[in-house]
Amino acid sequence: MLRKFYRFYKNHYYEMTGAIIGLIIGLSLVFLGVLNTIIVALCIGAGLFIGKKLKSDKNFIKNILDKILPPGSYR
C-alpha cells in the first residue's frame, strides 16, 4: 500500500505538491482569514529569503546590522 502511494506520488509529484499547497492555503484562508494568511505568507517568504542568504553568506546578518547600526554596537 505504501509503495503504491509512493509510486503514485513520484509519478505525479508536481500535481500532488500543488494540491497540498492549495489545501494549506485554502485551510489558512478559512481558519485565519485573508489578512492573516497574507501576513503568514509574507513571514514565510521573509524566512525563506533570509535562510537562502545565510546559506550563501554566513555574515549576512552582521553585514545588515553594520549598515543599520553604528559599527560594533551589537557585538
C-alpha positions in Angstrom: 0.0 0.0 0.0 2.7 2.5 1.0 4.8 1.5 -2.1 1.8 2.2 -4.4 1.3 5.6 -2.8 5.0 6.4 -3.1 5.0 5.3 -6.8 1.8 7.4 -7.4 3.4 10.4 -5.6 6.6 10.0 -7.6 4.8 9.9 -10.9 2.5 12.8 -10.0 4.9 14.9 -7.9 4.0 18.3 -9.1 0.3 17.7 -9.1 0.4 16.3 -5.6 2.6 19.1 -4.3 0.3 21.7 -5.9 -2.7 20.1 -4.3 -1.1 20.0 -0.9 -0.1 23.7 -1.2 -3.6 24.5 -2.3 -5.1 22.7 0.6 -2.8 24.5 3.1 -3.7 27.9 1.5 -7.4 27.1 1.5 -7.4 26.0 5.1 -5.4 29.1 6.1 -8.0 31.3 4.4 -10.9 29.6 6.1 -9.4 29.5 9.6 -7.2 32.6 9.7 -8.8 34.9 7.2 -7.4 36.7 4.2 -5.2 39.3 6.0 -3.7 36.9 8.5 -3.0 34.4 5.6 -1.1 37.2 3.7 0.9 38.1 6.8 1.8 34.4 7.4 2.8 34.1 3.7 5.0 37.2 3.9 6.7 35.9 7.1 7.4 32.5 5.3 8.8 34.4 2.3 11.0 36.6 4.5 12.3 33.5 6.4 13.0 31.8 3.1 14.9 34.8 1.8 16.9 35.2 5.0 17.7 31.4 5.1 18.8 31.5 1.4 21.1 34.5 2.0 22.5 32.9 5.2 23.3 29.7 3.3 25.4 31.6 0.7 26.8 34.3 3.1 27.4 33.4 6.8 27.9 37.1 7.7 24.7 38.3 6.1 23.0 39.4 9.3 26.2 41.0 10.6 26.5 43.0 7.3 22.9 44.2 7.6 23.4 45.2 11.2 26.6 47.1 10.2 24.6 49.1 7.7 21.7 49.9 10.1 23.5 50.3 13.5 26.8 52.1 14.3 29.7 49.6 13.7 30.4 47.4 16.7 27.4 48.3 18.7 25.7 44.9 18.5 28.8 42.7 19.2 
